[in-house]
Amino acid sequence: MAINQEKFDQLIEDLKNNRPNPRIRDGKANLFDMDLNDTDIEKLCEVLESNTTVRELDLSQNNIGPKGAKALADTLHKKVKNGTEKLVCLDLRLNHIGSQGTAAIANALFDSQKVEKIELYGNNICKNGTKPCDKGIEATGQLLLHNSSLIYLDISSTGINAESIEPIAKALGVNTTLQCLSISYNKIGAKGITKIAEALKKNRQSSALKYIYIDETCQDHQKEKENEAIRTLATATYLLQNIDHSGTISIADDQEIQAQRQWLESTYKNLHTETTETTNDGEETNIDREETTIKEITIRASSPAGRMAAIKSRRNKLFKLAKLRNAPPNITQPGANQQDTLQPNNPEPDAKQPRNPKRLSRRL
């Protein structure tokens, strides 16, 4: 579909003045399949920098290359840096941004507190899985390590293989917010699936991953290895509700898998929380799966009120965690006196203990 220059110019003018347009509705800019090239994207970025209404940007099925992706990344980075970012969803499917363009987008969104969904399906990030993809995939892995708002990432059909998936797998071993990952139509094989599974095992307590799509990632002669890798993945964390795969194994009907998943759920379910509290500003803050240890509490919240509310709501779960690790909990809340330190099952030294009636009878 060739671009209609008149309509594109009108769209640019409407974006500049925050006016409605047939392709801009309810905060979503639907600019898909417009045959936009790098030059068009540069024009678009000039007005996006000052726009305050677009929350979802769909640029799929265009002719955007590394240069256009870099221009878009610069604009996004400026908005993140000056605190005017609004973008929640970025759709760049079926373009040609390559490894350099992917790295630019990922680096621009490191510190974003708004972006939740990034779609890169069909971009040639890794051409035939070769070395030049390292920059783009490394940056994507770093994005998962640093960003705390992203919940959906689609890197399907981007040329990733078992070696280049390493940065993504490593990040999954630490990430606590991503809920959906699509890596279908990449030749990562059973080896790549196993890398992801092993990383998730290390992050069982804090991982939020619920859906993973690995369809058509193994060759036909790897079916047995693929099934074994899927078994490992299915028992990596109980939160994984759906694994879309091309293997011959049925996760729902496999009794061994289900037994392990039940054990995981009974062991780790109480350690996962999604608590919504109200801050001083009257806004709701989602305190999502904070990393909790016996000696310290690490909480991410937007206000002191939210932080203290999260600490109070997790106190009981710390006891369960301590019991699970066979270690006595001894946690002091921030700002609390030493006398308020929680020491269950340890009575105060001055408290009088009731005498054993059997011992009294023996003495008499």
N, C-alpha and C positions, 0 to 999 in steps of 0.2 A: 504494500500500500504506500504510494508516494505521498510525501508531505504536501499539504495544501498550505502554501506560504501565507495566504491571507488569513486563514483560520489560526495558524500558528502565531502570527503577529498579534492577532486579537487575544489569543490565550495569554501571551506574554504581557500584554497591556492589562488584562484583567488580574493576573497574578500580582503585577506591580502595585495595583490599587486595591488589592484584596476584594475584588468583585467576583460574583458568581459567574460560572461559565458552564456550557454543556458538559465539558470534560472535568469540571471541578465542582464537586458536590459534597457537602457535609464533611469538609476537611480532607477529602480524598481527591488527588489529582490523577486522573486516569489518562496517562499519556502513552499507553501501550500501542504497539503496531502503528506508529506514525512515521516510520522510516527516519527517525531522528539520528543525526550523526554527531560527531564531536563538536562541530561548530555550533549546531543547534543547542547542544547541552551547555556550552559556554554562555550562550545568550540566556538560556533558562536560569542558569546559576546566578546571573547578575540580579535577577528579580527575586529569586528564592531567598537570597541573603536578607532581604528586608521584609519578606512575606511572613505573616504571623498566623495564618489560618491553616496551611497544609500540614496535616498530621500523617497522611499516608501518600507515598509517592510511588506510582506504578510506571516504570519505564521499561517494562518487558517487551520483547519482540521488536527491538530497534537495532540500529547499527552503531551502538556506542562502543568505542574502543578504549584503550588505556588512557589516552589523552582526555577524553570526555569524563572517564571515571575519576581521573586526577582532579579535574575542575570541580566535579561534584563533591569530591572528598574535601577539597579546600573550603568550599562553602559550608559543608557540614561541620568541619572542624572549627571554623570561625563562630558558628552559632553555638556550638558546645562550649567554647571558650568564654564567650561573652554572656552566657546564660540565657540565650533566647531560643534555644532549640525546642522544637515542637514535634519533630519527626518521630513517629512510633513504628512505622512500617516502611521498609525500602525494598522494592521489587525490581531486580535487575536480571531476571531470567531471560535466557536466549539472546544474549548480547555477545560482545567479543572483548570484554575488558581485560582478559588475560591475567597473568600472575601479578604484574605491576599494578594494574587497576584494582585488583582484589586487595593487595597490600595497602594501597592508598585509602580505600574505603574502610578497611579494618582499623588502620592506624587512626583515622579521623574519629572513629567511634569508641576508642578505648575508654574515655571518661564520660561517655554519654549516660545520662540518667533517665532517658526517655525511650530510646529505641528498644523494641521488643521483638521485632521480626525482620530477618534479612534473608532474601531469597536470591541465590546465585546459580540456580539450575541452568545447565547447558552452556555455561561460560567455559572457555578453554583455559582454566587456571593451570592445569597440568597437562601439557600436550603429550599424550601417550605415556603419562606418568614419569616423565624424565626430569632431570635435575632442575631446569629453569623454573619449576613450580615451587621450589623451596621457599622463595620470598613470600608468595601469596599465602601458602598454607601455614608457614611459620607465623605470619601476621594474624591469620585467622585463629590459630591456637592461642596467641597472645591476647587476642580479643576476648576469648572465652576465659582466659585467666584473670583479666583485669576488669571487664565489664560486669556490672551487677544488675543489669536490667534485661538483658537479652534472654528470651524464653524459647525462641524458634529460630533454627538455622537450617537452611536447605543448601547443601553443596553437592547435590546429585548430578551425575553426568558431567563431571568436571575433570576427569582424567586422573583421579587420585588412585594410587596403588597401595600395596601393603607397607611399603617403606615410607611413602609420603604422608600416610595417615598418622604417623607417630606424633606430631605436634597436637593433633586433635585429641588423640587418645590420652596423651599426657595431661591436657587441659581438663578432660572429663574426670580425671582423678582428683581434681581440686574444685571445679566449678560447682556452685550451689544453687544456680538459678535456671539453667537451661532445662526445659521440659520436653522439647521435641527436636530430634536431630534426623535429617534425611541425608543419607549417603548412598542411595540406590544408584545402580548403573555405573558404579566405579569398580574397577578390578582389584579390590582390596583382598579378596580371597578369605579363606578360613584364618590365615595368619593375622590379617588386619582385624577381623571380627574378634579374635581372641585378645588382641592388644586392647581393644576397647573394653572387653569384658573384665580383663585383669585390672584395668584402671578404675572401673566402676566398683569393683570389689573393695578397693582401698578407700573408696569414698561412699561406702554404704550408708554411713550415718548422716551425711549431709547432701548427697546428690538428689536433685529434684527431677531427674530424667524419667519421663513416663512413656514416651513413644519414640521408637527408633525404626527407621526404614532402611533395610539393607537388601532390598530386592535386587536380584541379578548382579550380585557382587562376587560370585564364585563361578568358576568354569564347571561344565558338566561333570568332568572326571574328578571333581573335588567334593562331590555330594556327601560322602561319608565324613570327610573332614569338616565340611560346612555344618553338618548336623551336630557334630561334637562341639564345634565352636558356638553354635546356637544354644546348645545345652548350657554351656558355660555362661553365655550372656544372659540367658533366662533366669539363672540363679545368682546373678551378680548383685542385684538389688530388687527387693520386692516391689518397689514403686513402678518398675517397668510393666505397664499394663498391656502394651501392644508391641510386638516385634513383627514387622512386615518383612518376610523373607521368602526366598525361593527354594529353601530346603524341603526335604520330604518328611521332616519330623513335625508332629503335631504337639505343640507345647501344652495345649489344653487337655490332651488325652494322655500325656506322659505322666504316670503316677510318681515316678522318681522326681521329676522336675517339680510337680505340684507339692510333694512332701517337703522338698527343700524350700520352696517359696513360702509355705505355711510356717516353717521354722523361722525364716527370715522375717516374716511379718510379725510373728509373736515376739521376736527379739528386738526388732528395730522400729516398729511402728510408733511406739510411745516416744521415740527420740526425735520424731519429725513433727513439727508444728507449723501451722499457718494461722497466726493470730492477727486479727485486725483490731487496732486500738485507735482511739481518737486523740489527736495532738492538741496542743494549746490553741492552735489556729483554727480548730474545728474541722481539720481535714483528716481523712482516714489514712493511716500509714500501715502498709503491709510489712510485718516483720516476719520474714520468710526463712525458716530453717537456718537459724544462726548456728555457727559452730560452737559446740559446748564441750568443755573439758572439766575434769574434776577440780583442778586447781584454779581455773579462771573462767570467766564468762566473757565471750566475745559477742557483742550484740551490734547489729546495724539498725539504727533507727534515726529518724529525721529530727527528733526533739528529745530533750531530757525526760519529758513525760512519757513518751513512747518507750524510751530506754528502760526506765524504771518499771513500767508496766510489763515489759517483756521479761525483765529479771524476775519479777514476782510470779509471773505465769509459768516460768520454767523451773522454779525452785524444787517442786516435787519431782520433776523429771530428772533432776540431777541425782536425787537419791536412787532412782531406778537405774540410772547409768552407773552409779558407784557400785550398786549391788551386782550389776552385770559384769563389772570388771573386778569384782571381789576386793574393792578398796573402800574404806570408810569415808564417806563424804565429810568434808570440812571446809565449807564455803562461807565466806564473809561477804555480805552485800556491800557495794560501794557506799560509803557514807555511814555505815552501821558501826556501832561500838563493838569493841572486842567481846563484850559480854553477850552480844547478840549472835555470835558465831554459832552456826548450827552444828551440834554434836549429838546426833541421835544415839540412843542406846547407852549414853554415858551420863549417869545421874550426877547431880551436883555433889561435891564432896561433903558439904555441910548437911545435906538432906539425910534424915534418919531413916534407916532401912528397917522394915518390919522383921522381927525375929522369927526364926523357923520354929514352929510349935513342936516338931519332933525332937529338936535339940533340947528344948526346955524340958520335955517329958523325961529325956534320958538323964538330965542333970538332977531332976527331982527323984 
